[in-house]
Amino acid sequence: MKIIHQWCDDDQFWLDCNEQSMASARAAGWKTRTLVELDDAPLPDSVRCSLLSLIRDDGYAASFQSLGQYRSALIQAIREGSAR
């Protein structure tokens, strides 16, 4: 699995960057996104189901102070192969 951070200044072209550059771009008001490039192997059903449960749980999402923290928790759940 590969994590790709990107920022965009004109709504057309997304540029790859590291986490520090992405934080700077976000602070400057640019659009940012994080992509997860998975290996060819699909996620096991148990991980996929657990991850879907986390995504559907509004209370879980609301428990984070920022979207970045929520996204990091979801990425960690994928890496660990379990959600909760």
Buried (B, 14 or more C-beta within 10 A) or exposed (E): EEEEBBBBEEEEEBEEBEEEBBBBBBEEEBEBEBEEEEEEEEBEEEBEEBBEEBBEEEEBBEEBEEEBEBBBBBBEBBEEEEBE
